[in-house]
Amino acid sequence: MSADPTQVLAFETDCHIFDGCGFPAPGLHSFLFEPLWGDADSNLYFNKPMLLALLGSIIVVGFFWAAFRKPKVVPGKLQMVAESGYDFIRRGIVYETIGKREGEKYVPLVVSLFFFVWMMNLWSIIPVAQFPVTSIIAYPIVLALIVYVLWVSLTFKRHGFVGAFKNITGYDKSLGAVLPLAMLIEFFSNLLVRPFTHAVRLFANMFAGHTLLLLFTIASWYLLNGIGIAYAGVSFVMVIVMTAFELFVQALQAYVFVLLTCTFIQGALAKHH
């Protein structure tokens, strides 16, 4: 193990309770990975999260390509699963939030975002991978920026400069004397806080979930000694419970991310009153 605690990539496997060693608690070092290729010092490298993101993209694209490359009137199992997922996002999120007429053109984007985020989350419980890519803040930030750029561009395209300014600042002359303050708050909230919270909501949930999984997994191994075996069993049960809970959270966070995306798009397209 590296002498630099910030570069720890794995825990000691021979450390157990009553052996005179402390509990190797997970932390920020659990999210650092040595480059698989390149040099970290030069900022030109390729590591495990990047590999998982690339593989996840290939899996999502490959799945839909295989499902729809030869579509049938009576769909097979793969096409049926793909159609169910696509239709759920289209009708349950896009149509319900944006509307059918305006929302149809954004269905491919929202479907892509949902399944990409979901796949990036799912890596957390897949053997060997066992790491949610979205627990690295850079990935949610890039996805949130894509949505942010779309939202701002749609707002100005639909309403023009003056209309977009009113839309972004929540202009409402009925507010009277507090209007300037309300507009200032809305301006910073929409242009600065909104993309930040959009990214952090996804990142924080996956970061916390992965940390908890690591905590109970490491504890199960650490307690596997003497009388600690009884406690190790309890910890292992918690690993199973947390894994099941993570499955729910992973899908939920993908859903919330695209639901907020649709809400932003709907707000950009809505007429200002």
N, C-alpha and C positions, 0 to 999 in steps of 0.2 A: 504494500500500500504506500502511496506517495506520501512524502513527509509534509507536503503542503495540503492542509485540510480542505482547501477549496477545490482541490483536484481529485478528491476521493471518488472513485468510480464504482467501487463495490465494497461490501462490508466483509469484515473478517469472518470466515466460515467456521473457524475453530473456537469462537468465543461463546461461552455459555455462562449462565448464572452459577454462582459459587466457584467459578474458576479464577476469580480475582480480577476479572476484566469488566469494564463498565458496559452499559447497554449502548450499542452502536445506533443511536437514534437517527432517523432520516432527517435530511435538511436540504438546503440549497445544493449541496454537493451531489445529492441524488439526481439532480437534473442536469449535471454536467457530463459530457461524453468526450472521450478522446476521438480525434479525427480518424475516420476509416481511410481517408485519403487526404493528402495535403498537409499543411502546417498551420496550426491554430494561431501562431504568432503573426503570420502573414495575413490572417483573415481570409485566406483562400483555402478552404477545406470542405470536406464532405463527411458528415457524422451520422450517427444512428437516427436521430429525428428527421434529418433530411432524407435518408433512405426510406424511412417509413412513410413520409409525405409523398415521395415519388411512387412507392409501391401502392399506396392508398389511391393515388390518382389513377394509376394504371388499372387497379381493381375496379374502381367505379366506372371508368370509361369502358373497360372490357366487359363488365357485367351488362351495361345497357346496350353495347354493341352486339353482344351475343344474343340478347333478348329480342332486339328489334331489327337485326340485319335481314331477317327473312320473316316479317310479321305474317301471321295467319289469322284468318277470320275466327277460327276456333283456336284460341291460344294454347300453347303447351305450358308446362309448369313454369319454366323460366320466364316466358313472356307474360304469364299471368301474374307472377310475383312483381315483375318490373312495372307492369301496367297498374297494379294495385298501389305500389309506392308512388308512381307518377301521379295517379289520379287523386291519391290522398293529399299530396301537396297542392295540386292544382285546385281541387274543389274545397278542401278543408282549410287551406291557408290563403292562397292567392285570391280565389273568387270571393271568399268570405271577407277578406280585408280590402282588396282593391276593387273588386267587382269583375264580372266576366268580360265585359267589353274592353275595359282599360287594362285588365290584368293579364289577358291571354299572352301578350307579347313578352311578359316577364316570367312566365312559367318556366322556361328552360333555365334561366339564371337561378331562380329560387330552388328548383329541383336539384341543380348542380351543387349549390351551396349546402343544401340540407344533407345530401348523401356524402359530400366531401367532408363536412364537419363531423358527421356521424362516424364515418370511417376513421378519421383521425382520432376520434374519441375511443373507438372500439379497440384500437391497438393496445389500450391499457390492460385488457383482460385476455389478450391473445398470447398463448405460450410463445416463448422466445422473444417476441417483441416486447410485451409487457411495459409499454410506455405510451401515454396519450400525447400525441404531437401537439395538441392545443394547450398543453400545460407549459409550453414555451411561448412566451408573450408575443414574439415576433409573428407567429402564424395568425392568431386572432387579429392582431393589428392590421396585417395586410388585407385580410378578408373584410374587416370593418372599413378600411380605407376604400376598397372597391365599392362598397355600399354607399359610403360617404360621397365619393365623387359622382356616383350615379344620382344620388339624391340632390346634390347641389346643382348639377347640370340640368336635371329635369325641372327643378324649381325655376331656374332662370329661363329655360327654354319655353316652359308653359306660361309663365306670368310676366316675362320681361324683367328689366332691372328693377323698376319701381314696385311692381307686384311681388317680385321675389323678395325684395327687402321687407315688404310688409308681411309676407308669409313667414320669413325667418325670424323677424322680430316680434311677431304676434301683434301687429298694429291693430288697435281697437280704440277709436276716439272716444268711446263711451267711458273709458277709464279716467278721463279728465286729467287732473293734476299729476296723478301717479303714472301717466302714460310713458314719459321718458324713462323713468326707472324700470318700469315693466319691460319696455323694449330693450333696454340695456341687458337686463337679466336674461331675457329670451334669446337675445343675440349670442351671448357667450354660452348659454346653455345648449343652444342648437349647433353652433359652429365649433365649439371646443369640447364641451362635456359629453354631448351625444355620441360622437365616435369613440371617445375614451371609454365610456360605460358599456358601449356595445361590445368592445373588445374585451374589457376586463371582466365582464360578467361570465363570458365563456372561459377565459383563462383561469379565473379564480376558482371556479367550481371544479375544473379538471385538475388544477394544481392541488387543491385541498383533498379531492377524492383519491388521487394517486398517493399523496402523502399518508393518508389514513391506511390505504391498502399496504403500503410499505411498512408502516408502523406495526400492524398486526402480523404481517408475514414475518418480519424480522423478529418480533417478540416470540412468535411460535417456535422459531429455531433457537433463540437465545434461552428460553425457559426449558428447553429439552434436556434437563439434567437433574437427577435426583428427584426430590419432592416437587420440583418445578414442573415436572411432566404433566401434573394435573392442571396447572395453570396454562401450560402450552396447549392442552386440548381446548380449553375455553378460548384462547387466543385464535386457534385454528378455526373454530366455529365462527368467530367474528370475521375471519378472512372470507369465509363462504358467504356470510351475511352481507359484508361490505361489497363483495363481488357482485352479488345479486342487485344490491342497491345501486352500484355503479352502472350496471346495465340500464337501469331506469334513468339515471341521471344523464348518461351519455346521449340517449335518444331525446330526453327532455331538453337538454342544452342545444342540440341541433335544431329542435323545433322552435325554441325561444329565439334563437339567432335569426332564423328565417322569418319568424313572425314579426320581429322588430324590423327586419329588412322590408317586409311588405307594408308595415305601418309607416315607415319613412317614405316609401314610394307613394303611398296613398296620400300622405301629407303634402308631398311635392306636387301631386296632380290635382289636389282639391282646390276649389275656388275659394279665394279669400273674401270674407264678408266683413 
